[in-house]
Amino acid sequence: MTLTLGSLTWSRAVDRLDLLAEPTAAALSGWAAVVPEVADAVQVTEIDPELADTAAMTEAYDLPLVVSANCVLVSGRRAGDERIAAAVVRATTRADVNNAVKRLLDVRKASFLPMDRAVEESGMAYGGITPIGLPTGYRVLLDAGVAQDDPESGGTVIIGSGLRRSKLALPGSLLASAPGVEVVEGLALA
């Protein structure tokens, strides 16, 4: 399968593991071994790391904003127990951290994980953190809108690769079926 999306050149991610952070490469390889369709469906492209932020990337590479999804790491505490989750929402929305994420984590207050901790614990670059390959114990919350095929996105969603120099593209419905992913209605705010 050759993906046509924006002005980028895409190839099978399993053939270009050098473009993925180590934890992302390991998780993707493991997932593809269990679900063979993953090998063809998950694509990767190399980008200028200076253009990794969603707004810059969509403009530079002629991509609709709705095709991108952002992944943020959030934490909270309950009875001394820290709970961490990744919240994945379309770039046209933002994660409802103060209500939905807080409620799902069952914590009094939810905050973004500090950048240095997010990078160190995930093994991924800030600005490239992706739901594929996060540490065991992190919940992965995916807004239902990412899982649904948006007509403007052609059913594809672009996410981080764990590095700033590349991006992954895959069907939103496939991302929703990735190991450990929980699809959540109302995770995103318009």
Helices and strands as residue ranges (DSSP letters): E 4-5, E 8-9, E 11-12, G 13-15, G 17-19, H 22-34, H 37-41, E 43-46, G 49-51, H 54-60, G 65-67, E 69-78, E 81-90, E 94-95, I 97-101, H 102-105, E 110-112, H 115-122, E 139-143, H 144-147, G 151-153, E 156-160, E 166-171, H 172-176, E 181-184, E 188-189
